[in-house]
Amino acid sequence: MKKESVKKNIILTIIVLSIILVTTIITVMILLGTQRKPVQNNELRLSADDVVSRVIKKMNYNNLTPISKQNISRYYEIPKDAVTDYAMYISGRSGSEVEIACFKLKDEDSRQTLTSAINEYLVGKTSTDTSGSSTLTSSAVSVHYPYVLVVVAQDCDTAVKSFETIISDSLKSSTQ
């Protein structure tokens, strides 16, 4: 009788310990599964076209036409393997020149190569600008890794601020 009681107690103890162990494991798995991981800058999911379209919308620009990826090479000599995505829009009216381009860098090492190509384009553009438009345009380049925004417009500063807001808002929404 005593042996049976000891066996029952051992079996009962093993069952209780097993239940406690399984419950603990399930609880830990649930807690780990519900924790959110912060999103890094390079995990942003916006396409280059999304960025440019949102800047255009924030700036209330009208009459901007997208340039096909094949034709962007007429403007920028994009280094091979430097970017993973790119988009460009230009104004269709003379006298109110606006160009907005966005490039998504492949990696941080590609930044200098792309920046050199952008600067080369902008220098060439100002030296060959014979439009004689009465409105002064300027250019700006803003980098928020992995994105590089290039703006040629009257109000580059506001366009760059819009770009920074778009990236910041995207980061906030991806970490929530």
N, C-alpha and C positions, 0 to 999 in steps of 0.2 A: 504494500500500500504506500509506503513511504517512497519507494522508487518511482512509482507512477506519479506521485505528487511532484517529485523533483523534475521528472520528464515534462510534465504539463507546464510547470513553471518556466523551464528552459524554453520550451516551444512558445509559450506565451510571451516571454521576454524577447525572443528572436522576432516574432511577429510585430510586436510594438516597436522595436528598434528599426525594423524594416520600414514600417509606416512612417516613422519620424524621418528616416533617411530620405525616402521618396518625396515626402512633403517638403523637406528642406531643399532638395535638388530642384523640384518644380518651382518653388518660391524664388530661388536664385536665378533660374532661367527666365522667369517672368520679369524680375527686376532688371536683369541685364538687357532683355529685349526691349524694354520701354525707355531706356536711356537714349537720348538723342546725341549724336555725335556732331561736333561743329563742322561746318563746311569750310574748306579751305578755298582761297581765291581761285586756284586752278580747277576747282570742281564746279565752277559756274556753268550753267547749262544754256546760256543765251548764245544764239548764233550771231555772227557778225551782222547779218541782215536785221535781226531783232534789235540789236543795239542802234543801228543807223535809223531804222524806222521809228524807234521810240524817241530818238533825239529830234528827228524831223517833226514828230507829233508835238513834243514839248515846245519846240521853237515856233510852231505854227507856220512852218515853211510850206509854200504851195508850189506846184509845177516842178517838182523834182522828179527826175526820171532815173530809174535804176539802170546801171550799166552791167551788162552781162559779164560773167566771170572771164569769158574769153577776151572781151574788149577792155577789161581793166588793165591788161598789159600794155595798152596804148598810152596809159597814163603813168602807171607805176611799173618799174622793173622789179617784180616781186622775186626775191631770192628763193630758189628751189629749196624745199624742205624747211623753210623758215616759219611758214604759217599753215594752220590747219583749215582756216576759213577766212573769207574776206567778202566785203560788199562795198559798193560805191553808188552814190546818187549824185546827180548834178542838176543844176537849174537849166530849164529850157529857154530862158529869156536872157538876152544880152542886156547889160546894164545893171543886172542884179545877180551877179555871179555868186553861186553857192555850190560848194562841193563838200560832201561829207563821205568819208571812207572809214571803214573799220577793218582791222586785221586782227585775227586771233593767233597769237604766237604759239608755235609748237612747243617751245620750251624757253626758259630764261636765257639760254645761250644764244638764241636767235634774235634777241632784242636789238643788239648793236647792228647786226647786218640789216635788219629791216629799217631801223632808224636812219641808217646811212642812205638807203634807197629812197626813203621818204624825203629826206633833206635834199637829195639830188633832184628829185621831182620838183620840190617847192622852189629851189633856186632856179632851175630851168624854167619854171612857170613864170616867175617874176621877171626874168630876163627876156622872155619872149612875149610878155603880155602887151599886145598892141590894141587892146579893145578900146582904150581911150574912154572908158566909162567914167561918168562923173562921180560915181559912188566908190569910195575907197574900200578895197577888200584887204583883209589880212589873213594870216594863216596861224594855226595853232596845232600842236601835237600833244596829246595827253595819253599817258600810259597808266593803265590800271591792270596789271598782269592778270590774265593773259591777253587783255585787249589793248589795242593801240588805235586811238581815234585821231583822224586827221580832218581838220575843218578849214575851209577857205570860205570866208564870209565876212560881212560887215561886223557881225557880233560874235566873234569866236569865243570870247570869254563866257558868254551865256550858254553857248553850245557845249563848251567843255564842262561847265557846272551841271548842265542837264545830263551829260554823259556820266559824270561822277555820281549824281543822284540815282540814275538808273542802275548802275553797278551796285551802289550801296543798298538800294531797295531790294535788289535781287539777292544780295548776300543775306539781308535780314530775313527775307521770306524763305530762303533755303535752310536757315538754321532754326526756324520755328517749328 
